[in-house]
Amino acid sequence: MIWHQAHFDQLTELANRIELKRHLKCQLEDEFTNVGILLLDLDHFKDINDTLGHYYGDQLLTEVASRLVSLQSECSLISRIGGDEFVLVTTSNNSKQLSKLADKVLSLLKPSISLGQEQCHISASIGIAHTPNDGDTSELLLKAADQAMYQAKQHGRNGFAFFSAHMREQAEHRMALLKDLRVALTQQQFILYYQPIVAMKDQSIVKAEALIRWRHPEKGIVSPALFIPLAEETQLIHGIGEFIFSTACDTLRTLNQLDHHLQLSINVSPVQFTAKHSALNDWHQQLTGKGLTTEQFVIEITEGLMMNALPRTQQRLATLTKQGFALALDDFGTGYSSLAYLKQMDTDFIKIDKRFVDGIANNADDLALCEAMIMMAHQLGLKVIAEGIETATQHQLLLQAGCDFGQGFYYAKPMPKDELIKLLNKS
């Protein structure tokens, strides 16, 4: 068998983890010894490997390790346990002392690191856990430190966070939700609701947005705001995305048979675009087999996807638009909009976010912003959909501003397919 460097690295990391747990076990068995753990993960280390290569990535890890060794007088163990993760073990559970140690780690990492001809800067996110509150076994302490480290990342990186009971509750809730989510996929607990989108001039229903809902057997309807982020994180979004597309296709076929010709909008996650293998590549062929056309669909994407589109994402977006799918930029104006991307990605619609619509009746600035977005979109050849319209006044102001389409409770709430059909039959 030929052993590559990756195999040796994996063996080293495994040996370090075993030594770490043995070391912690010995300290925890000593009733007079307190234990504190700092788990640090280098921020954006993947960018170093991707841009400079793994050779320089390994050099950076070596330099980080040599800097951390300078703290060995304050630690009972310093170890790299995998990838870009390091652990420092101390015999103190004093929060002030652990905070000082974390500050020292961050200070040690501040000076630039020479990698070939490049001067690189690195930072770290640090999670801190200690006995007795955070655990009395190596597994519990490491798990607690890991959760605290992710909290530090969520707070902007280049900092540290202590584990708390609230984090444990969040983790337990997350695990329970993930377990239920997996069951929901296999037992088909999801359903699509549809919110009509009207033409502003005559309020006729010309489009609808497909919105996923989770019918939990015990909790009732679960909002997508609660489960979609977890589905994206765990890649379950691919199965959910296929359910949305397939169900939307079935709905369109039913509407076509009833002579109701609507364009359906479906939300597509950035994860579906960035994944190595994505069912998006097969959507055009699936539509052909169902007797549907791409022109009957609008794919709603986020500003973040437009701004940070990787080559694979750009290629998939370009392919979908060439095939005839329309693109809508959702929540327009809430992020860092780039007008160049609106044309580059061949966008068809922008959707003005509800937070701008809410205040237009009483706030001149909000109305001015909506008017400016509508004018800009029209000059770029794009149509505008305003979301969250709830009053006749909002409708009238947006109509006067030239908005093309409206969506919101003023026209209709999201509804199951059967109710949508009844509404269309009346109109």
ABEGO torsion letter per residue (X at the ends): XBBBAAAAAAAAAAAAAAAAAAAAAAAAABAABBBBBBBBBBBGAAAAAAAAEAAAAAAAAAAAAAAAAAAAAABABBBBAEEABBBBBBABABAAAAAAAAAAAAAAAABBBBBEABBBBBBBBBBBBBOAAAEABAAAAAAAAAAAAAAAAAAGEGBBBBBBAAAAAAAAAAAAAAAAAAAAAAAGABBBBBBBBBBAAAGBBABBBBBBBBBBAAAEBBBAAAAAAAAAAAGAAAAAAAAAAAAAAAAAAAAAAAGBBBBBBBBBBAAAAABABBAAAAAAAAAAAAGBBAAABBBBBBAAAAAABBAAAAAAAAAAAAAGBBBBBBGBGABBBBAAAAAAAGBABBBBBAAAAAAAAABAAAAAAAAAAAAAAAAAGBBBBBBGBABAAAAAAAAAAGBABBBEAAABBBBBAAAAAAAAAAX
